[in-house]
Amino acid sequence: MSELYPLKFEPLLKDKVWGGNTLASRYNKKPAGLPNIGESWELSAVTDNLSVISNGFLAGNNIEELIEVYMGDITGDSIFEKFGNEFPLLFKFIEAREDLSIQVHPGNALAKKRHNGYGKTEMWYILESELASRIYTGFREGVTKEMYEEALINGKLADLLNVESAEPGDTFFTPAGRVHAIGSGIVLVEIQQTSDLTYRISDWNRDSSGMEPRKLHTDLALDAIDFTATGKNKIRKEPELNKTENLVNCEFFNTNIIRFNNTITKEYYFIDSFVVYICIDGEFLICRDGTSEKVTKGETVLIPAMIKEVILEPVKEALLLEIFINSENSY
């Protein structure tokens, strides 16, 4: 069996009425006639949205086919035991030119019971924002189920939400059950469980380009909402040059940020997991065994679990997100 290597994938671009052209113009996504790219699914194992490899001898194979052949060499043995051929995480770039709907995601138990699927815990890393851009995340302190139901009837749900400014470099962690919405003028990276389960609670009382209002899931959402998920949620860390800084460490994923202008060696001997790099600025080379793979702004790369050491060599100062699963904590 041929040796595995750092893998790139063809982005799955999603045309959205609230999307724009930033992902095409500044993150190297090729729009292929799509006027408003709202999402670029970088690495996905969601049914009917399976990512396809774009580089090397495995080009043309999808993520499911890859794991079927290489199993734990791709995902890590303990992860393969839990998930089989299913890749457990989903990575996206999102551009919101308008406020996205207020929504909530179910946790694993509820998702399994209702949909025979996984729940959705996620995080956002803000890449770009406008002066007045906001993230809606959780409730204000003291909001009760009764207050929520009344506000929903009166179209005043937003008044109950915790609202925070969004600036480049901010991180927001959203466990399943926390009500949330992305505000207008924001470009971000989303890291989440492999799940497409979303309960839309409110769509700002708007229609969709003159069509019927989008479907809401208020009844389904009620049992999924965590009314104790309140208060400030922003994580702000300035990465120290040539160091690895942790942003989020939860049972579903571990996300670090690395800003570097010198060559650094990354060792993964003590984790039983794949690693994903998302280049959010600059350009660098992934070097190993005398070969190199160039990674540019906007690209996502999967490092198979069997690769335990790589050298990152900056072409120019680079900023990347590094994501893996802590197998001892994983679901």
Sequence and secondary structure as in RCSB ss.txt:
>XXXX:A:sequence
MSELYPLKFEPLLKDKVWGGNTLASRYNKKPAGLPNIGESWELSAVTDNLSVISNGFLAGNNIEELIEVYMGDIT
GDSIFEKFGNEFPLLFKFIEAREDLSIQVHPGNALAKKRHNGYGKTEMWYILESELASRIYTGFREGVTKEMYEE
ALINGKLADLLNVESAEPGDTFFTPAGRVHAIGSGIVLVEIQQTSDLTYRISDWNRDSSGMEPRKLHTDLALDAI
DFTATGKNKIRKEPELNKTENLVNCEFFNTNIIRFNNTITKEYYFIDSFVVYICIDGEFLICRDGTSEKVTKGET
VLIPAMIKEVILEPVKEALLLEIFINSENSY
>XXXX:A:secstr
      EEB  EEEEEEEEESHHHHHS    TT S EEEEEEE EETTEE BB SSTTTT BHHHHHHHHTHHHH
 HHHHHHHTT   EEEEEEEESS   EEE   HHHHHHHHSS    EEEEEEE  TT EEEEEE TT  HHHHHH
HHHTT GGGGEEEEE  TTEEEEE TT  EEE TTEEEEEEEES    EEEE TT  BTTB      HHHHHHH 
 TT BS  EEE    TTEEEEEEE SS EEEEEEESS EEEE TT  S EEEEEEEEEEEEEETTEEEEEETT E
EEE TT  EEEEEEEEEEEEEEEE  TTT  
